[in-house]
Amino acid sequence: MRKSNFINKGFILTALLSYALWLIFPMVWVAYSSFKKDSDIFNNTFSIPSLTDLHFENYSNAWRQAHFGDYFQNSIIITFCTVSLILIMGSAAAYVLSRFYHPFRNFIFWLFLAGLMIPIQLSVIPLFFELKTLGLLNSKLGLIFVYTANGLPFAIFILTGFFRSLPRSLYEAAVIDGCGEFEAFYKIMLPLARPGLITVAIFQFIGVWKEYFYAFMFLGGDRQATSKTLPLGLANISITAQYRSDYGALFAGLVLVTLPILLIYIFLQKRIVKGIAAGALKG
């Protein structure tokens, strides 16, 4: 019996290690390939470059010549504004839906959740003409509005569960102490929902940071690249001067895009799991 358990555990461990290597190796390969010349990438695909043959100019080419710095700045602005709006609007809506009773409360809640079931491809055409009518096409502000509307259903779903799990006695004590509705929400209930806010912020940051489809559809006409984001920059960075593929710069760009997401996963993975479990199960 013990031998059978040992074999089963060994098989499971081997399978998990193999799966982990299968996931990790492409990221490691991209990382060290970003320091190689194009010829080395093709001729010595899997070889690791020596310390004396590291081509750091790939990163400078990606950052300056391919305007990757501009794309990086645009992504930071769009992501920060989007996540901030989602947290402000989502927390307020979730609090109202969880704390106050009215006949259409459940209907409104499920109406928000219906946004999670709509494929983004179906919303592109009406959103395109709406942004064009408002003069927000090919602008960062228009894309921020689209991302905010797209992220609100998930934020409301998670945060509603958190607010419902908080004891009502805390709210009543705040009201007795003289707090108004807004003060009770801002000073008492909102800080207690911090795990949910962090979870929503992490997921929305990752989603907006790597989003390509909406950015391509609504910023594709920006010829001067004043509003384009990192995913669009990666699409453009593969073709540099005279349409020559610069794979070293492309891999360097991939590293710069992936690094923030990877760091968030490494340092905040426990918060992500706990936040999702608490918000979804309590909701």
N, C-alpha and C positions, 0 to 999 in steps of 0.2 A: 504493500500500500504506500509506504514511504517512498519507495523507488518510483512508483507511478506518479506521485505528486511531484517528485524532483524532476522527472522527465517533462511533465506538463509545464512546470514553472520555467524550465530551461527552454522549452519550445516557445512559450509566450514571450520570454525575455529576448530570445533571438529574433522573433518576429517584430517586436517593438523596436529593437535596435536597428534592424534592417529598414524599417519604415522611417525611423528618425534620420538615418543616413541618406535615405532616398530623398528626404525633404531638405536636409541641410546642405548636401553636396552642391546642388545648383547655386545656392547662395554663396558658398565658399568659392566656387569656380568663377562666378561673376566678379567677386571681390578681388581675387588675385589676377584675373584677366584684365581688370581695369588698369593694371600697371604694365601691360605688355603692348608691344607694337602690333599693328595689324598683321604683319607677316608672321609673327610668332603665334598669334591667335589661330591662324589657319594652319601653319606648318607644325607647330608644337601645341596642339589644342589643350591638352591636359597637363602640360608641364608647368611647374611652379617657377616663376622668374627668380633669379638670384638677387641678393640684396644690392649688388653693384649694377644691376640692369633693370632698375625700377623706373618707369617712365611716368613721373608725376605730372608731366606736361599734359597728359590726358585730362586731368582734372581742371587745369587752367584753360585748356581748349574748350572743355564743356562749359565752364563757368563764364568765360569771356567771349570767345569767338562764336559760340552757339547761343549766346545770350541766356545761358542757363541761370545766371544770377537774377535776371529780370523775371524769369518764370518762377524762380524760388520765392522772390518777394511777392509776386502776385498770389501764389498759393498760400503764403502765410497770411496775407491780408484777407483773402476770401475765406480761408478756414477759420481764422480767429473770429471774424464778424459772424459767420454762419453758426458756429458753435455757441457764441454768446447769445445770439437771437433765439436759438433753439432752447437753450437753458432757461432764458427769461420767460419766453412765451409758453414753453412746454410745462414748466413748473407751475406757472399761474393757472393754466388750463387744467392740469392734473389736480391741483389743490381744490379748485372749484368743483370738479367732477367727483372728487372723493369725499369732500366735507359738507357739501350743501345738497339738500334734496330738492328736486323739482321734477315734474312729470316726465320731462324729456331727457333726464340725465343719462340713462342707459342708452337711449337712442343716439345721443350726441357722442357718447363714448365709442359705441360701435361704428358710428359714422367716421370718426377719426381713424379707428383701426382698419376700416375699409381701404384707407390709403396705402396700407401695407400690401394689399392684394392686387393693386393695379400695376401692371408692367410699365416700366418707364417709357417703353417705345410707344405706347398708346397716348401718352401725354405730350409727346414732342411737338406735334403739329399745332395743337391749340396754344401751347406755351410759346412756340415760335412766333405766331401771329400776335399773341398778347404782348410779348416783349417788344415786337416791332412797332405795334401801335403806341406803346408807352415810351418809345424811344430808348429802350434799355437793352436792345440787341447789341452784341459785341461789347458789352461793358461788364465790369466786375460787379456792379450793383445788381444788375439783372440776374447774374448767375447766383449771387448771394440769396436773392429772393427765392429762386428756384430750389436751391439746396435747403433753405430753411423750411419751405413748404414740404419738401420731400422727407425731411428728417423729423418733423413734428409728430407724426403718428407713432413712431417708435419711442420717442421721448415721453409722450403722454402715456403710452402703455406701461413703460417701466416705472415712471414716477407716480402714477395713480396707485400702483401696488404699494409703493413706499408710504404714501400719505395715508392710505387706508389702514396700514399696519400700526400707525402711531396712535397712542392712547388719546381718546377725545378729552380725557381729564386735563391733559396739558393745555389744550386749547381753551378749555373752560377756565382754568386757573389764570391764564394770560388775560382773558376777558375780565375776570373779576379784579385783577390787579390794575385794570384801567387801559389795557391795550385795545386799540381798534382792530378791525378785521385785517387791515394791511399790516399793522405792527405785529399782530399775532402770527401772521404768515411769514413776514420777513425776519422777525427776531427769534421766533420760537420754532415754528414748524419747518421752515426751510433749512436751517442748520442741521436739524435732526435727519433730514433726507439727504445728507451729504453723500453717503455711499451711492445712492441712486443717481445723483447729479454727476458724480465722478464717472460712473459707468456710462451714462449717456454721453458725457463729454468725450470719453475715450473712443467709443464706437463712432460717434459723429466725426471726430477728427480723422480717424482712419478712413472712413467712408468718403469724406470730402477730399482728403489729401490725395487719394489715388483715383478719384472718379474721372472718367474719360468721356463717356458718351454724351452727357449733357454739355460738358465743356466744348466738345468738338462741334456739337450742333449749334450752340448759342454764341461761341466765340470764333467759329471758323472763318468769319468774314473780317476778323481783325488782322489786316495785312501787316500792320506795324508791330504786332505782338505786344501791345501795351497792356493787354489784359489776359493774355494766355497763361495757362497754368502748367505745372510740371508735367503731367501726362501728355499734354500737347507738345511741350518742349522735347520730351523724349521721342515723340513721333518725328519731330523736325531735326533733332540732333543727329539722327542716323544719316542725314544727307547734309554735308557741309559744302565747302567751296567747290564749284564746278561739279556738283552732284557726285562727289566721291564719298563712299561710305567710310566713316571714321568709327570703327567698332571699339577702339580703345576709349574714345570719348563717350561713346554710347554706354559702355559698361560702367564708366565713371559716373555718368548721369544716373544709371540704375542704382548704383551704390548710394548716391546722395539722396535719391528719392526713397529708397527702402530703409535707410538708416534710422530716420525718426520713428517710423512705424515699428521697426524691430526693437528699438530701445524702449518704446512704450510697452510692448508685449512682454519684454524681459522684466522690467521693473514694476509693472502694474498688473501682471497676469492674475494675481490673487484677488485684487479688487474687481477685476472684470468678472471672474467666476462668482465671487460672493454677491456682487451687485445684481447680476442676471438672475441668480438663484433666488435671492431675496425678493426682488421686484416682481419676477414672473410668478413665483409660487404664492406670494402674499396677495398678488392681484387676483 
